[in-house]
Amino acid sequence: MNSALAKYFDDLTGGVIIRQDEDKIIVKIPADKNGTAALFVKIYIHESLRSRLRNVLNGKTAGKRDHQVCLSLQALGIRVPKPVGYCDDQTNILAAGKSLFAAQWLDGKSLAALIQRKSRQTDFKGEAGAKENDSRLMEKNNFSTLCTRLGGFVATLHNKGVYSKDLNVGNVMIGTENKGLPEFFLLDYENVWFKKQVGRNKSLNNIIQVCAALMQVNESAYEDFSSGYAKARPQFNILELKGYIREKAKRLQVLWKEKIDGNFDKIAEALKTRNT
């Protein structure tokens, strides 16, 4: 446990709150003059019975579990933000209190944000060069490459026994260090589990959820995604299931749009509150 992180339980001065819900706060702590890198900090508030029961079932607080999951993913070769540590502010896992997980801030692109802006046909944000790169990334041919590589990324998770109940584009960050090609980082470890084998139904749940988001930009995105997935996981007959995936993803599109738009509205409101 990193006790130096405990200060963030009560003092977020200088931090930028990215999201604030009843049971958690996500905040960016900027780099300081001593050379400490910027941090991503997720603070869990364990006041509800549900939150405390989850700690009991896991045998540890959510902050500690996030840290352990992140380390395990890193050991498997899955790209994640570099973990820094966790901290608990509880007498025991049954008590109300707080816990947190911290990682180095990743200066990447949110795939959910790019899809949301493209589907709404709103301008990309940032400096001129960054806006141009984001726009180029979402152009037809480049977006096709992105979908194919994302399919490979999800297949790699499944090949390594990694399953997330909440695998969606909101939990995927894009980096472009590899000759401009998109590389993916997995965020949010609350619902990540390690299994001997990720079976058919769980695989399809992840695939359909991701494709529902990609199809907001291009209706045929599921085809590129499926091709990338099939190449990395040939033992899974995804190409025979493309029609099924397309229909299921189309049904999820409306729900996905409502969810992601609602989340962005929450984030905007939290930032507005923080800045007043």
KAKA-V741583 format. One line per field, one symbol per residue. phi: phi as a letter, one per 40 degrees, with the letter a starting at -180 (. if undefined). burial: I if it has 9 or more other C-alpha atoms within 8 Angstrom, else O. Layout:
# KAKA-V741583
phi->???
burial->???
This chain:
# KAKA-V741583
phi->.ccccdcccbbbdgcbccabbcbabbbcbccbccgcccbcbbbcbcbcccccccccccgacccccdccccccccccgccacccbibabbacaccccibaabbbccbcbbcccccccccccfbccbhcdcccccccccccdcccccdccccdcccccdcdcgcbbcbcaccbbbbbbccfgccbbbcbgbdbcbbbcaccdccdcdccccccdcccccaccccccdcccccccbccbccccbdcccdccccccdccccccccccccccccccccccc
burial->OOOOIIOOOOOOOOIIIIIIOOIIIIIIIIIOOOOOIIIIIIIIIIIOOOIIIOIIOOOIIIIIIIIOIIIOIIOOOIIIIOIOIIIIOIOOIOIIIIIIIIIIIOOOIIIIIIIIIIIOOOOIOOOOOIIOOIIOIIOOOIIIIIIIIIIIIIIIIIIOIIIIOOIIIIIIIIIIOOOOOIIIIIIOIOOIOOOOOIOOOIIIOIIIIIIIIIIIIOOOIIOIIIIIIIOIIOOOOIOOOIOOIIOIIIIIIOOIIOOIIOOOOIIOOIIOOOOO
